[in-house]
Amino acid sequence: MAVIAILGLGEAGRIYARDLRAAGCTVRGFDPYARLDIEDAPGVDQVPTAPDAMAGADLVISLVGARAAEAVARAALPHCPRHAVYADLNTGSPALKRTVAATAAARGVAFADVAVLAPVPRRGAGTPLIASGTGAGAFADLVRPVGVPVETIPGGAGAAASRKLLRSVFMKGLAAVLLECEAAAVAAGQEPWLRGQIVGELSGDAGALIDRLVEGSRTHAARRVHEIDDAAAYLDELGQPAWVTRAARAWLASLLD
């Protein structure tokens, strides 16, 4: 089984450390700001420095957050074994991943840009991943045997990050429209009814729904602009935010040009 170093023992780092150790890997973790309890990750050795964690490792996983990812990589990579894969699982921009990849390449270390496609607490190390970069294949070979689902894609470092962020446009946008709908429905005393309407729309043929929304908006943009104006005015009447509703109006109006 692989020897794995995990840099960053926040929520996701603790979960990966626990699950990878439970799957039979040797796991060492480093985080200067967080402490592992025995209950968090039984059998995981939390060591005092990043070089201690990486000594003899086959795989180094960075889960330190996008803001710290580049600085941590610059500090860690000089101590990374040449045979190891340095895998960045932080949610960051494609440009950030390319920068870290260049730092790894300068040290002769294979780099994997890894996108995490769902909340880690939900499925732990079974969370679906996409990997790109020079170390993508080796990363997949190391973690697939212990139950980690990985799809490798071409395109180099940044390719996986770009797909993650495209998905984020949808998921975070969907969350925003649902938050706006819920607030308005509560104010109107119609939350159960509107939730039923939403569930009904999302429970059918998703592909057909996407086609209807996209093509229908192009075909009926003028009529829908007037409807969304009325919807925004109603949200104003309820005293509720209409940020997403007004953004939808801007999109529909753009289709009239």
C-alpha positions in Angstrom: 0.0 0.0 0.0 1.1 3.6 -0.6 2.7 5.9 1.8 0.8 9.1 1.8 1.5 12.5 3.3 -1.4 14.9 3.8 -0.6 18.6 4.2 -3.5 20.3 5.8 -5.7 18.6 8.4 -8.8 20.6 8.3 -12.2 18.9 7.6 -11.3 17.4 4.2 -7.7 16.6 5.2 -8.9 14.7 8.4 -11.4 12.7 6.4 -9.0 11.7 3.7 -6.4 10.8 6.4 -8.9 8.7 8.2 -10.2 6.9 5.2 -6.9 6.2 3.5 -5.5 4.9 6.7 -8.5 2.6 7.1 -8.0 1.3 3.6 -4.5 0.2 4.5 -2.3 3.1 3.5 0.5 4.5 5.7 -0.6 8.1 6.3 1.3 10.9 7.9 -0.2 14.3 8.3 1.1 17.8 8.9 -0.8 20.9 9.9 0.7 23.6 12.2 -2.7 24.9 13.2 -4.8 21.8 13.7 -4.5 18.8 15.9 -5.8 15.3 15.2 -7.6 13.5 17.9 -7.3 9.7 18.0 -11.0 9.6 17.1 -10.5 11.8 14.1 -8.1 9.5 12.2 -7.0 6.3 14.1 -3.6 5.2 13.1 -2.6 8.4 11.3 0.7 9.9 12.5 0.6 13.6 12.8 4.2 14.8 12.5 5.8 18.2 13.5 7.0 19.3 10.0 6.1 18.9 6.4 9.4 17.3 5.6 8.7 14.7 8.3 5.3 14.0 6.6 6.8 13.7 3.1 9.8 11.5 4.0 9.6 8.4 1.8 6.0 9.2 0.7 4.7 7.9 -2.6 2.0 10.6 -2.7 1.7 14.1 -1.2 -1.8 15.5 -0.9 -2.2 19.2 -0.4 -5.5 20.2 1.3 -4.5 23.6 2.7 -7.0 25.9 0.9 -6.4 27.9 -2.3 -5.0 30.9 -0.6 -2.1 28.9 0.9 -1.6 26.4 -1.9 1.2 28.1 -3.7 3.2 29.1 -0.6 2.8 25.6 0.9 3.9 24.0 -2.4 7.0 26.3 -2.6 8.0 25.3 0.9 7.2 21.6 0.6 8.4 20.6 -2.8 12.1 20.9 -2.1 11.5 18.1 0.4 9.3 16.0 -1.8 10.8 12.6 -2.9 11.5 12.6 -6.6 9.4 9.4 -7.1 6.4 10.9 -5.4 3.3 12.6 -6.9 2.4 16.0 -5.5 -1.4 16.3 -5.8 -3.2 19.6 -5.2 -6.8 19.0 -4.2 -7.5 22.6 -3.3 -10.3 24.4 -5.1 -8.3 27.0 -7.0 -8.1 28.7 -10.4 -6.5 27.0 -13.4 -3.7 29.6 -13.3 -2.9 28.7 -9.7 -2.7 25.0 -10.6 -0.4 25.8 -13.5 1.8 27.8 -11.2 2.1 25.0 -8.6 2.7 22.6 -11.5 5.6 24.7 -12.7 7.1 24.7 -9.2 6.8 20.9 -9.0 8.4 20.5 -12.5 11.3 22.7 -11.5 11.9 20.1 -8.7 11.5 17.1 -11.0 8.3 16.1 -9.2 5.1 14.9 -11.0 2.1 17.1 -10.4 -1.6 16.2 -10.3 -4.2 18.9 -10.5 -7.1 17.2 -8.7 -10.7 18.5 -8.6 -13.0 17.3 -5.9 -16.5 17.0 -7.4 -18.7 16.8 -4.2 -18.6 17.7 -0.5 -16.0 15.4 1.1 -18.0 14.8 4.3 -20.7 13.1 2.3 -18.7 10.3 0.9 -15.2 10.6 2.4 -12.4 9.2 0.3 -15.1 7.8 -2.0 -15.8 11.3 -3.3 -15.4 11.5 -7.2 -12.3 13.2 -8.4 -11.0 14.4 -11.8 -7.2 14.6 -12.3 -5.0 16.2 -14.9 -1.3 17.0 -15.2 1.9 15.1 -15.4 1.1 13.0 -12.3 -2.6 12.4 -13.0 -2.1 8.8 -14.1 0.3 7.9 -11.3 -2.1 9.6 -8.8 -5.0 7.5 -10.0 -2.9 4.3 -9.9 -2.0 5.0 -6.2 -5.5 5.8 -4.9 -7.9 3.7 -7.1 -6.9 0.4 -5.4 -8.0 1.9 -2.0 -11.5 2.9 -3.3 -10.9 6.5 -4.5 -12.8 7.1 -7.8 -10.6 9.1 -10.2 -11.2 10.1 -13.8 -8.0 11.3 -15.5 -8.3 13.9 -18.3 -5.9 15.4 -20.8 -5.0 19.1 -21.0 -2.3 19.4 -18.3 -2.5 21.2 -15.0 -5.5 23.5 -14.8 -7.7 21.3 -16.9 -9.3 19.6 -13.8 -9.6 22.9 -12.0 -11.4 24.5 -15.0 -14.0 21.7 -15.0 -14.5 22.1 -11.2 -15.1 25.8 -11.6 -17.5 25.3 -14.5 -19.4 23.0 -12.2 -19.3 25.6 -9.5 -21.0 28.1 -11.7 -23.9 25.7 -11.9 -23.9 24.5 -8.3 -23.4 27.8 -6.6 -25.8 29.5 -9.0 -28.4 26.9 -8.3 -27.9 27.4 -4.6 -28.3 31.2 -5.0 -31.6 30.8 -6.9 -32.9 28.4 -4.3 -32.0 30.7 -1.5 -33.8 33.6 -3.2 -36.8 31.4 -3.9 -37.0 30.1 -0.3 -36.8 33.6 1.2 -39.5 34.9 -1.1 -41.7 31.8 -0.5 -41.4 32.1 3.3 -42.3 35.8 3.1 -45.3 35.0 0.9 -46.4 32.0 3.1 -46.0 29.6 0.2 -42.8 27.7 1.0 -44.3 24.2 0.9 -46.1 24.9 -2.4 -43.0 26.4 -4.1 -40.8 23.6 -2.8 -43.2 21.1 -4.4 -43.0 23.0 -7.7 -39.2 22.9 -7.6 -39.0 19.2 -6.7 -41.5 18.4 -9.5 -39.4 20.2 -12.1 -36.1 18.6 -11.0 -37.5 15.1 -10.6 -38.3 14.6 -14.3 -36.2 14.3 -17.4 -33.2 16.5 -16.5 -31.9 16.6 -20.1 -35.3 17.7 -21.4 -35.6 20.4 -18.7 -32.2 21.8 -19.7 -33.2 21.9 -23.3 -36.5 23.6 -22.5 -34.9 26.2 -20.3 -32.1 27.1 -22.7 -34.0 26.9 -26.0 -37.2 28.3 -24.6 -35.3 31.3 -23.2 -33.9 32.0 -26.6 -37.2 31.6 -28.4 -39.4 33.5 -25.8 -36.9 36.0 -24.4 -39.1 39.1 -24.9 -42.1 37.5 -23.1 -39.9 36.2 -20.3 -38.3 39.6 -19.8 -41.7 41.1 -19.0 -42.5 38.1 -16.7 -39.2 38.4 -14.8 -39.8 42.2 -14.4 -43.1 41.3 -12.7 -41.4 38.7 -10.5 -38.7 41.2 -9.4 -41.3 43.8 -8.6 -43.2 41.2 -6.5 -40.0 40.3 -4.6 -39.6 44.1 -3.9 -43.1 44.2 -2.6 -42.3 41.3 -0.3 -39.2 43.1 0.9 -37.0 40.2 -0.3 -33.7 40.2 -2.3 -34.1 39.9 -6.1 -30.4 39.6 -7.0 -30.7 36.4 -9.0 -34.0 37.4 -10.5 -32.5 40.6 -11.8 -29.4 38.7 -13.1 -31.9 36.4 -14.9 -33.5 39.5 -16.5 -30.1 40.7 -17.7 -29.5 37.4 -19.4 -32.9 37.3 -21.0 -32.5 40.9 -22.2 -29.2 40.0 -23.8 -30.9 37.4 -26.0 -32.9 40.1 -27.6 -29.9 41.8 -29.2 
